[in-house]
Amino acid sequence: MKDQSLPFRTNLIWAITGNVIYAVCQWGMLLLIAKLSTATAMGLFALGLAISSPIIMMAGLGLRSVQATDAAGEFSFSSYWKLRLSGLLLAFVAMALVCLVAGYGRTASGVVMLIGSAKCTEALSDIVFGKFQQKERMDLVARSMMIKGIASLGFFAVILTLSSSLLLAIGGWLAVWAAVLLLYDIPHVVALIKDEGPTGLSGWGRTLFGASIDLPVHAKLAKISMPLGMVVGLSALVPSIPRYIIEHRLGVEQLGFFAALAYLTTPGNVVVSAIGYAASPRLAVHFNAREAEKYRHLLIRVVILGICIGLLQFAAFGIGGGALLALLLNDQFKAGLPLLYVLLLVAILSYAFGLLGVGITAARQFKIQLYIGVGLSIMTLVLAVILVPLWGLYGAALSIAGGTVVASLAYGFILNRSLSRARLADQLKFEETPLLDRGI
């Protein structure tokens, strides 16, 4: 396998293509649940995602972003893999404890643990994707995502149609993801690392686990990535917080109604994520090389592009209206069109916020993100507790919007302050002290 970086535009095309196809397939799974099952089943599925995603993402320590922006090659792939694997083992135990403490029934617990297992498998593929992304080979990422998306949708559809069992369908989804990890992702990353040169590792064992366990190196990597891991976990927690409040105050069926409408923003979110994945290595290179103007211009471009994606998504539903909503879900969701418009506007704010976060991650300012993430979570929780009882599902959407606006302003301030403080010439030299030490 040739280890040759692809041009940014080529990577962007591959990233968008792979993520869009993957998103359509994942979206198809949600539509199947909405059409073949009940709102309660959708609520259980949403609850499983709301519980498992923040735990797994927090335990994953945001290692993909750390690896993708590791332009200096400070840590080996095996260090990232072993740390991710250790975190996922802890996450699995944490999910089981949540089910036990919350007193969920057998079905709800089964849904949570199966979805959690699938997400653990996805997280292992994600660390492989980090290596592909670091080498600017988004074609490898895209192919994996397309295979996973199409195969998992097919298995999910057949099993759910024949058995009407959500648990069995999720089990098929898990089996497909595990197969792609073992048969595509790992073999390709082994080949990629082997091609790095005569000092590269060879073989599955040495590629994944290295020649030895270097605890100081793993501790250093954990220390560096811990703030970002908290940020990534909090980013998954923020949209989940209103869902916890909905499930507690309004019930699982209303949660299913809200979740089904919120999932309609997934295509735009996936395209925006693809843009971020394609841009982050290049942003990191510009920042590491102290090319401030290139860094600034690229970041502005991707943020504007993300906003445009959100506006196009809003326009599509604005034109299609209730007919499009009924086609994608079913007639019982037609009454949710006004709520969908609110969620689509909130999504635009989230896209801009997420891409600003990509810029800060590329600059490896992880601690700043942690403090903002904590503040965002607290604000969203407070707003949800106040607004959901007052305005129901609309209150849940507005609670996300309020926190996102404030956090986006904070991100913009930090980026502007850090760039304006630097001295510009042919190149801009960033100050050596961290942002926190400068009182930002």
N, C-alpha and C positions, 0 to 999 in steps of 0.2 A: 504493500500500500504506500503510495507516495504521500509523504508528509509535507505538503505544499499548501500554504495559506491561500485562500481564495480572496478575490477582491471584495471590498465592502458591499458593493451593489449585488454581486453574485451571492454572497452570504445572506444579504437581506432578502433576496428573492427566495432562496432555499428556506430560510427561517420562516418567512410568511407562508410559503406554500405548505411546508410541513405542519406548522401550527394551525393553519386554517383547516386543513384536512383532518387533523387530529381533533380540533374543536368541533367540527361538524359531526364527526363520529361520536364524540362524547355527548354532544348536544342531542344526537339521535337516540342515545341511551336514555336520556332524560325524557325525551318526547315519548319513547316507548312506555316508560313508567306512567307518564301522564295519560296516555291513550289506553293502555291495557290494564292499568291498575287504578287505584283510588288516590284521592288527595292525601289520605292517611299514609299510604305507601310512599308517596312522594315526601311526606313529612318525615318518615323514618329515614329515608335515604338522605334527606337534607340534614337531619340530626346526626347521622353517622359521619357525614362530611364535616359538620360544624365541630364535632368533638375530636375527630381524628386529625384533621388538617393542621390546626394550631399546634398540637402536641408533636406531630411528626416534623413539621417545619421548624419548630423551635429546637428539637433534638438534632435536626440536620445541620444546625449551626450556619446556615447560609453558605455552605462550603463550595457550592458550585460557583457562586459569584466571587468568592475569595480565590478559587483556583483559576477562574477565567481571567481575573485581573492580576494574577501573579506573573506579571511581565518579566520579573527577574528570575523566575524559576526557583524560588526560595525553598519550596517543599516538593517532595516527590509525589507521584500519583498514589502510591501505596499508602502514604501518610494520610491523604485525603480519604481514601477508601476505608482504611481501618477506623479512622475517627468517625466517619459516617455510620459504619456498621455498629460500632459501640453505642452511638446515640440512638439508633433505631431499636436496639435491644431494650434500652431504657424506656423508649417511647411505647413499645408494645406492653410492657408491664404497667406503665402509667395509664394507658387506655383501659386495661383490664380493671385497674383500681377505680377509675372513674365510673365504669359500668356497675361495679360492686357498690360503691358509696352512694351513687345516685339511685340505686334500687331499680334499674331497668329490668324489664322482663326478658325472657329467653329470646324472643324474636328481636327486640330492640338491641339487646347485647350482641346477638349474632350479627346483625347488620353492622353495628359499630366495629366489631372485631374483624369482620371480613373486609369491610372498606379500609380499615386501618392496615390490614395485611397487604391489600393491593397498593395502598399508598406507600408502604415500606418498600415494596418492590419497585415502585416508581422512583422512590428516593435513591435507590441504588443505581438505577439507570441514569438518574439526574447527575450523580457524581461522575459517571462516564461521560455524560454530555459536557460536563465542565472541562474535561480534557479536550474533547473535540472543539469546544468553543474557544478554549485558550489557543489552540492551533489554528483558529479561524477556519474550521471545517464544518460549517453548519449543514453541509450536504449530508454528512453522516448522521447528524442529529435528526434532520428532516426525514430521512429514509426510515429510521427507527420509529419515529412518531407516526408516520403514515402506516407502517406495518401494524403497529400496536392498535392504532385507531380503527382501521378497517377490520382487522381480525377480531378485536374485542367486541365491536358493534355486532358483527355477524354471530358470534357465539352468544352474546347477551340476548339478541333478538330471538334466536332459535330456542334457547332455553326458557326465556320468559313466556314465549308464545305457547310452547308445548306443556310447560309445567305450571305456569302462572305463579311461580315461586320466586320472589325477589331474592331470597337467600341463595338459591341455586344459580340464578343469573349472575349475581355478584361473584359467586365462586368460579364461574366460567371466565368472567372478566379477569379475576386474579390469575387463573391458570395461563391465560394468553400473555399477560404482562410478564409473568415469570419465564415463560418460554422465550419471549423476545430478548429478555435480559441475558439468558444463558446462550442462546443460539446466534444472536446478532451483536448486541452491545459489547459484551465482554470479549468475544473474538476480535472485534474490530479495534478495541482500545489496546489489546495485546499487540496486534499488528502495528498500530500507530506508534506505540512506545518502542517496539523493537526496531522500527525504522529511524529512531532518533540518532542512532549511531552505535558504534561498537560498545559503548558503555551502557547502552539501553538494556532494560530488563527483558527477559524472554520467558515465555511460559506463563500459564495462568497463575500459579502459586506465587512466583516471584513478582509478577506484575501487580497482583492484588495485595499481597502481604509483605513484599520485600524480603530482603535477606535476613532481617532481624527486627526485633521490636525496639525502637528507640524512644523510650518514654519521654526524655527531655524534649525531643523534637515534637512529639504528639502534644505534650503539654503546652509548648510554645504556640503551636497551631491552634489549639483549643482556646488559648488566651486571646489570640488575635481575632479569631472568628466568633467568639462568644457574644460580643455586642451585636454583630450582624445576625447571629442566630436568634437572639432575642428580638431583633427588629423584624426578621422574616416571620417568626412565630407570631409576633404582635400584628403584623400585616394580615395574617390569616385569621387572627382572633377578632380584629376590628369588625369585618363584615359578619362574623359569627355572633358577636355580642347581641345585636338586636334579635337574632334568631333564638338565642337562649331566652330572651325576655318574651318573645312571641309564644314560644312553646310553653313557658311557665304561665303567662297571663291569658293567652287566647287559645292554646291547645295545638296538638300536632296537625290537625286538619288545616288550620289557618297558616301554620308554618309551611305546610305543603303548598298552599296557594301562593304565598309570598315567594317561596323558593322557586316555584315553577316560572313565575314572572321574572325574578331576578336572574335566572339562568339564561334568559333570552339576551342578556347583555354579554354572554360568554364569547361569542364570535369576535366582537370588538376587543374584548380584553385579551384574547389570545393573539390577535394581530399585533396589538400594542406590546405584549410581552415579547413577541418575536422581534419587533423593532428594538426593544431594549436588549435582548440577548445578542443581536447582531451588532449593536452599537457599543456595548460595554467594553469589549476588548480594545477597540479602536480608541475609545475615550480614555481607557487606562494607559494606552501607549502614548497618547498626546500628553496626558498629565505627567507620566513618568519622564517624558522627554522635555517637559516644561514648555510645551507648545500651547500656550494659553489661548491664543486666538482660534486655533484649530479646534481646541477642546470646547470653547464657548460656542462657536458656530455650529459644530456638530450637535451639541446638546440642544441648542435652540431649534435646530431642524427637526430633531426627533420629537421634541415636545409639541411643536406645531403639527407635525404629522400625526401624533397621537390624538390631539384635539380634533383634527379633521376626520379621523376614523370614527370618533364618537359622534360627530355631527352627521356623518353619512349614515351611521346606524340609526340615529334618531330620525333622520329624514325617511329612511326606508319604512320604519313603522308608522311615521306620520302619514305616508302615502297609502300604505297597505291597510292601516287601521285595524278594526275589529276582524275583518276578513282574514288578514294575515295571522292574527292572533288565534283565531279559531282553527285555521289550517295547521298551525304549528302545534297547538295544544288540543283543545276541544271547546265546545260551545260554553261550557261552564266558566271559562276564563275570560269571556268577552267583557264581562263587567269590570275586569281588572285593567282595561286599557288606560284610564287616567293614571292609575298607579304605575303602570309600565312606563308612561311618559316621564314620570318623576324619577323612576329608577334609571332611565336612560340618561337624563340630565345629570344625575349623581355619578353615573359611570364616566361621563366626560371629565368631571372633576377628579375622579380616581385615576384616570389614564394620565392626566398631567402630573398628578402627584407621584405616581409610580415611576414615570420617566425622569422626573427630577431626582427621585431616589436612586435611579441608575447612575446619574451623574455623580452623586455623592459617593456611591459605592465604588465607582471607577477611581475616585480620588482617595479611596480607602479610609474615609472618615466614618468609621463604624460607630464610635461612641456617641457622636452627635446624633446619629440615626436612632440609637437606642433611647436617648432621652426624649426625642420627639415622638418615637413610637409609644413610649409609656404614657406621655401626655395625651396622645391621640386616643389610646385605649380608654383612659380614664374619662376623657371628655365624651367619647361615644357611649360609654356605659351610663354616665350621668344623664345624657340626653335621652338615651333609650328608656331608662327607668322613668323619666318624666313624660316623654312624648308618646310612648306606646300606649299607656293607659288613657291618654287624652285623645289621640288621633289614630289609634290602631296601627295598621300596616303602613299608613302614610308617615306616622311618627317614627317608625323604624327606619324608613328611607331617609327622612330628614336628619335623624341622629347620625347617620353615616356622613351625610353631606356637611353638617356643621363641623365635625371633627376634621374632615378632609380639607376643608377650606383653610382652617387655621394652620394645619400641618404643612400644607402647600406653601403658604406664606412664609412659614419658618424655613422651609427648604430653600425657597427663592432668596431669602435674606442671607442665609449662610453661603450659598453659592456666589451671590453678588459681592458679599463682603470679602470672601477669600480671594476672589479674582481682582477686585478693585484695590486690595492692599498690596498686590504684587507690583513689582517694577517692570514696566514693559519696554522692551527694545526690540531687537530682532527675535528674541525669545523672552518669555516672561519667567522670572525666577520666583517660584513659590517660597514663602518663608519656611524655614526648617522646623519651627515649633508647631505642634499640633494646634488645631483650631481651639480646643478647650483651654490650652495654656494661654491663648491670646484673649481669653475672656469672652469668646463668642458663644 
